[in-house]
Amino acid sequence: MSFRRLVATGVFAVAMSAGALSVSAQGGGGGFGGGPPPFTPEPGAKDLKSVLYNWVWHMGMLRGQAESELVGTLDYHAEGGTVLVNGQPCTLTKFRMQANYQIPGLRTQIECRQRNGQTYSNVETLSGVYAWDEDIPGAEIVPGEGKATPRPNTLEERRIRLWASPHGAPKAAIAAAAGVSIADAFVQNPAALLDRQAAAGVKGSTTLEWQGEKPVLTFPLPDVQGAVATATLSPDFLPERVVVKHGSNTTEFTYGNFQDFNNPLHRIEALYAGTIVERRNGTVVRDLRTRETEIGQVYVQMPVPASVRNARR
């Protein structure tokens, strides 16, 4: 924890689509005479504010002198694993996931080989209130190139996947604790945000209990009516397990082997899970091993094709 406060980690930038926020900050709260950090939890502190702060701090999501939460996008590549296709595990040959937490947006490119030798290829996409599949990334954005197929029945499933992810879950927990939207919690120091909301008499909906040395937080997921997540953190405040209950369905995400998976030339001490297992009602639907991430200067957008917009009317 002290390292990022003593040594500037370099420029951290988040670039998003037109009309969205663009942020640049110099890492290291105490670097270059920046003054003391705005909040430091007491050793062994077990209160909600300290736990939420420690969660995003240990993930490397707090950047700059103000130690604001500045992870806006992600570009993720897996190097192996399986996804469930037509009820059967399909061995991955390519898996690339791009996330924008501000729109919100999610695009997942999947290529895999089934047990019968057939290949499967799809691009699962989410942007705001729209969900669709693409045969190529960005289908139909250029007229005549690719095919976009509306999938409104997958909207909540994809939103759950986004907000239960290693970066999405702490964002959702902080926003719920502060009683604000994800967008309003972004580019804020979480401790300062919670103090400001408490002073204004705003009561959040995130709760905390302890199981031995492990904090367990429960909070509603944004944009998914009735979905409630329970996140179990390790003693060093990294997410081990996020369980989402939504109606009769239970989706469990287990995470492990957290590292800075950015390219060696762009390491910024922002961590991501090296192993990701997703189970739906007990069945493994995704089992991923991380190859590389890009957390920092990455441009991610998911423009909605006109055919998808029209299908929702």
C-alpha positions in Angstrom: 0.0 0.0 0.0 2.8 2.5 0.9 4.7 2.0 -2.3 2.1 3.7 -4.5 2.0 6.6 -2.0 5.8 7.1 -2.1 6.6 6.5 -5.7 4.8 8.1 -8.7 3.6 5.3 -10.9 3.3 7.2 -14.1 0.5 8.7 -16.1 -2.8 6.9 -15.8 -5.5 7.9 -18.3 -8.9 6.8 -19.2 -10.3 7.7 -22.6 -13.9 7.1 -23.4 -16.3 7.9 -26.2 -17.4 11.4 -27.2 -19.4 13.1 -24.5 -17.9 10.9 -21.7 -15.3 11.8 -19.3 -11.5 11.9 -20.0 -9.2 11.7 -17.0 -5.5 11.9 -16.6 -3.7 11.7 -13.2 -0.2 11.3 -11.9 0.1 8.3 -9.7 1.3 8.4 -6.1 -0.5 10.4 -3.6 2.6 11.7 -1.8 4.8 12.0 -4.8 6.3 15.3 -6.0 5.2 17.2 -2.9 1.5 16.3 -3.3 0.8 16.4 0.4 -0.6 13.7 2.6 -3.2 11.3 1.3 -6.8 12.2 2.2 -7.6 9.0 4.1 -5.6 6.2 5.7 -7.5 3.4 7.4 -6.3 2.5 10.9 -4.4 -0.9 11.0 -7.0 -3.6 11.4 -9.9 -1.3 10.9 -13.1 -3.3 10.3 -15.7 -0.5 9.5 -17.4 -0.3 6.2 -15.6 2.8 4.9 -12.2 1.3 5.7 -13.0 -2.0 4.0 -14.4 -0.3 0.8 -11.4 1.9 0.7 -8.9 -0.9 1.2 -10.7 -3.0 -1.4 -10.1 -0.5 -4.3 -6.7 0.5 -2.8 -5.3 -3.0 -2.8 -6.7 -3.6 -6.3 -4.8 -0.5 -7.5 -7.9 1.3 -8.6 -7.1 4.5 -6.6 -4.8 6.9 -8.5 -3.4 10.4 -8.3 -2.9 12.8 -5.4 -6.5 12.6 -4.4 -6.5 8.8 -4.6 -9.7 8.8 -6.7 -11.1 5.7 -8.2 -10.1 6.0 -11.8 -10.5 2.6 -13.5 -12.9 3.4 -16.4 -12.2 0.7 -18.9 -10.6 -2.7 -19.4 -9.2 -4.7 -22.3 -8.8 -8.3 -21.2 -7.4 -11.4 -23.0 -7.6 -15.0 -21.8 -5.0 -17.6 -22.8 -7.1 -20.7 -22.3 -10.1 -22.2 -20.6 -13.7 -23.0 -21.6 -17.1 -21.5 -22.1 -20.4 -23.3 -22.1 -22.0 -23.6 -25.6 -25.2 -25.5 -26.1 -24.8 -27.1 -22.7 -21.2 -28.4 -23.5 -17.8 -27.0 -22.6 -16.2 -25.4 -25.6 -12.3 -25.0 -25.5 -11.3 -21.4 -26.1 -9.0 -20.4 -28.9 -9.7 -16.7 -28.4 -11.3 -14.8 -25.6 -11.2 -11.0 -25.5 -13.4 -8.9 -23.2 -13.6 -5.1 -23.4 -15.5 -3.2 -20.7 -16.5 0.4 -20.2 -17.9 1.0 -16.8 -19.3 4.5 -17.5 -21.7 3.8 -20.4 -21.9 0.9 -19.3 -20.6 -1.3 -22.1 -19.2 -4.8 -22.6 -18.0 -6.6 -25.7 -16.8 -10.2 -25.5 -15.2 -12.0 -28.5 -15.4 -15.8 -28.1 -13.9 -18.3 -30.4 -13.7 -22.0 -29.3 -13.7 -25.6 -30.5 -16.5 -27.9 -29.4 -16.1 -31.6 -28.5 -17.5 -32.7 -31.9 -14.7 -30.7 -33.6 -17.0 -27.8 -34.7 -15.9 -24.3 -34.1 -18.0 -21.6 -32.4 -17.6 -17.9 -32.8 -19.7 -15.0 -31.4 -19.3 -11.5 -30.1 -21.5 -10.7 -27.1 -22.2 -7.0 -26.7 -23.8 -4.7 -24.2 -24.2 -1.0 -24.3 -26.5 0.9 -22.0 -30.0 -0.6 -22.3 -29.1 -2.7 -25.4 -27.7 -6.2 -25.7 -26.9 -7.9 -29.0 -24.6 -10.4 -30.7 -22.2 -9.6 -33.6 -20.6 -11.8 -36.1 -17.6 -9.4 -36.2 -16.7 -6.7 -33.7 -18.6 -3.5 -34.6 -21.0 -5.2 -36.9 -23.2 -2.9 -39.0 -21.5 0.3 -37.8 -20.1 0.5 -41.3 -23.1 -0.3 -43.6 -22.9 -3.7 -45.2 -20.1 -4.9 -42.8 -21.2 -7.7 -40.4 -24.5 -8.7 -38.8 -25.9 -7.5 -35.5 -28.6 -9.6 -33.8 -30.6 -8.1 -30.9 -30.5 -10.2 -27.7 -32.6 -8.3 -25.2 -33.1 -11.5 -23.2 -29.4 -11.4 -22.3 -29.3 -7.8 -21.0 -29.5 -8.6 -17.3 -27.1 -11.6 -17.6 -24.5 -9.4 -19.2 -25.0 -6.6 -16.7 -24.5 -9.0 -13.9 -21.3 -10.2 -15.5 -20.1 -6.6 -15.7 -21.0 -5.5 -12.2 -19.8 -8.7 -10.5 -16.4 -8.5 -12.2 -13.2 -7.8 -10.3 -13.4 -4.1 -11.1 -17.2 -3.8 -11.4 -18.1 -5.3 -8.0 -16.2 -2.7 -5.9 -17.6 0.1 -8.0 -21.1 -1.3 -7.4 -20.5 -1.7 -3.6 -19.1 1.8 -3.2 -22.0 3.4 -5.2 -24.6 1.5 -3.2 -22.9 2.5 0.1 -22.9 6.1 -0.9 -26.4 6.1 -2.3 -25.2 7.4 -5.7 -24.9 6.1 -9.2 -21.8 4.4 -10.6 -21.1 7.5 -12.7 -21.3 9.8 -9.6 -18.9 7.5 -7.7 -16.3 7.6 -10.5 -13.3 9.9 -10.2 -14.0 10.2 -6.4 -12.0 9.2 -3.4 -14.3 6.6 -1.9 -13.7 7.6 1.7 -14.3 11.3 1.0 -17.4 10.4 -1.0 -18.9 8.3 1.9 -18.1 11.0 4.5 -19.8 13.6 2.3 -22.9 11.5 1.8 -23.0 10.6 5.5 -22.8 14.3 6.4 -25.8 14.9 4.1 -27.8 12.3 5.9 -27.7 9.8 2.9 -27.9 6.2 4.1 -26.4 3.6 1.7 -27.5 0.0 1.2 -24.1 -1.9 1.3 -23.7 -4.0 4.4 -20.6 -5.6 6.0 -20.0 -8.6 8.1 -16.9 -10.5 9.0 -16.2 -14.2 8.6 -13.0 -14.6 10.6 -10.4 -12.4 8.9 -12.5 -12.1 5.7 -14.8 -9.1 5.1 -18.1 -10.0 3.4 -20.1 -7.2 1.7 -23.7 -7.4 0.4 -25.0 -4.8 -2.0 -27.5 -4.4 -4.9 -26.2 -4.5 -8.4 -27.0 -1.4 -10.6 -29.4 -1.7 -13.5 -30.6 -5.2 -12.5 -33.8 -5.0 -10.5 -33.7 -7.3 -7.5 -30.2 -8.5 -8.1 -28.1 -8.7 -4.9 -24.4 -9.5 -4.7 -22.4 -10.8 -1.8 -18.6 -10.4 -2.2 -16.2 -12.3 0.0 -12.7 -10.6 0.2 -9.5 -12.2 1.3 -7.7 -10.9 4.4 -5.7 -8.6 2.1 -8.9 -7.2 0.5 -8.9 -8.9 -2.9 -12.2 -10.4 -4.1 -12.3 -14.2 -3.8 -15.9 -14.8 -4.5 -18.9 -12.8 -5.7 -22.3 -14.5 -5.6 -25.3 -12.8 -7.3 -28.9 -13.8 -6.5 -31.5 -12.7 -9.0 -34.9 -14.2 -8.8 -34.5 -18.0 -8.9 -31.0 -17.8 -10.4 -27.7 -17.8 -8.5 -24.5 -16.8 -10.4 -21.2 -17.3 -8.6 -17.9 -15.8 -9.7 -14.6 -17.1 -8.1 -11.4 -15.2 -8.6 -7.8 -15.9 -7.8 -4.1 -15.3 -8.7 -4.4 -11.5 -8.7 -1.5 -9.8 -10.5 -0.7 -6.8 -12.7 -1.3 -8.5 -16.1 -0.6 -5.3 -18.1 2.1 -5.5 -20.8 5.5 -5.3 -19.1 6.0 -1.9 -20.7 2.8 -0.5 -19.1 2.7 -2.0 -15.6 0.8 0.4 -13.3 0.1 -1.8 -10.2 -3.5 -2.2 -11.1 -4.5 -5.8 -10.4 -6.8 -8.3 -12.1 -7.8 -11.9 -11.5 -5.6 -14.5 -13.1 -8.3 -17.2 -12.8 -12.0 -16.6 -13.3 -14.7 -19.2 -12.9 -18.4 -18.4 -13.4 -21.1 -20.8 -12.3 -24.8 -20.4 -13.0 -27.0 -22.4 -10.6 -24.0 -24.7 -10.0 -22.9 -25.3 -13.6 -19.6 -23.9 -14.8 -20.4 -21.6 -17.8 -16.9 -19.9 -18.0 -13.5 -20.9 -16.8 -10.8 -18.4 -17.8 -7.0 -18.0 -17.4 -5.8 -14.5 -17.9 -3.0 -13.8 -20.4 -2.9 -10.0 -20.5 -4.9 -6.9 -19.5 -4.8 -3.3 -20.5 -5.8 -1.1 -17.5 -4.9 2.5 -18.2 -4.8 4.2 -21.5 -7.4 2.2 -23.4 -10.2 3.4 -25.6 -13.3 1.3 -25.4 -16.7 1.9 -27.0 -19.7 -0.1 -28.1 -21.7 2.0 -30.6 -25.3 0.6 -30.9 -26.3 -0.4 -34.5 -29.4 1.2 -35.8 -31.0 -2.3 -36.3 -30.6 -3.0 -32.6 -32.0 0.4 -31.5 -35.0 -0.1 -33.8 -35.7 -3.6 -32.5 -36.2 -2.2 -29.0 -38.9 0.3 -30.0 
